Amino acid sequence: MSDLDSVAAKVRDRVTPDAAERERLNAAAADVVDRVRDAVADLPVDADVLQVGSTARGTWLPEDRDIDVFVRFPADVDRESLEAYGLRVGRAALPNPREEFAEHPYVTGTFEGYDVDIVPCYDVASATDIQPAVDRTPFHNEYLRERLDDDLAADVRLFKQFLTGIGAYGSDLRTRGFSGYLTELLVLEYGDFVSLMEAVADWQPPVRFDPADHGTESFDDPLVVVDPTDPTRNVAAVCSAENVARLQHYARDLLADPRASLFTPDEAAPLSAAEIRNHLDRRGTTPVAVVFETPDLVEDQLYPQLRRSLSGVASELDRRGFEPIRSATFADSRSVLFVELAVAALPTIRRHEGPPVSVRQHAAGFYDTYADADVYGPFLDGDRYVVERDREFTSARALLESDAIFDVALGTHVEDALEPEYEVLVGEAVATLAEEFGRELGRYFDPRP
């Protein structure tokens, strides 16, 4: 047995639920399904009930053991009724139900210590006939249950744990990593975890797989796995280029130096205010942070808006000459758009070049515009007219505290959050974020693949 096989075997054993835990979960899931069926029996329409997801397929990790129950309604039930029936069933089946919302409302709660989601969907003929996206899930479940045996399921758990260890597991829009369904398809594609790692190490993105050989679309993504139940969908669409590269980096690391520590997340230590100031002294940069109350959104809505806003702010700082080095966004009860700048302050004037004098009409227009303006020039530099005119903002603070921040591409809810009040921290003042965001700043100042 190679070192890698030995490490894989040890971790595989560690992440395989024992017989007692499987029995407890299966009993709880069966009870939930029975309770849901009893609630469905009281509805004025027929519907069937099925358990889906990793706990239905035996690919769940010991610490990630949600019970997902879908209630399939006839396709001719209108959307409003489907949602109402779904909520009614969920509330009747769970002792302390809570309503959540994805593409449509569903009920979540706990039962005998397990997290439970009860989700309504339509019973359609194929995944290409779906209405809400969740209609695909039963097809995913059927496809995988027909193909996964115990050995493959064990390697799926191993792959999930590896992705968890390197910070790339999860298809939520905060992580933008590998979904559970995607991990299962990739293990099926390569046959086992070690073969998958060896292949990933040599990937040359864009990488494309089509398990059912039926894809009908082209995709502009670094990783494409055509859904075997839907020829129009890329299962890996949410997976960022960075997370594909992260998987490649750590696959090569694991092959070169097999060790179990790669399967456990290595959390950054939170930084104190003094440690943040030390980093800034060493780096000689000027960080700026726009701090505001976090909009009341679920994470899958919040993080795309934060990233869009961060990109807009960083792009404007770059356009204005402050030379961003790196940026990041964090969120808790407050949100932060954090940009580290190479340039702290700019001169009052800036150079503005006009067209070559030989381009008569445009050159004359440029000259006439500035001939009587309060600028240096126009004068000639080579064959062009040039002026030196006052810069609108000589510091990043002035820019970010002005209404100009609302002219950049902000997320709608972020813009709404900024309008009543926000704070701009510059330089060592960002160290005051240590109490709330010390761990995030620890990751920022100790960047890793």
Disulfide bonds with the S-S distance in Angstrom:
none
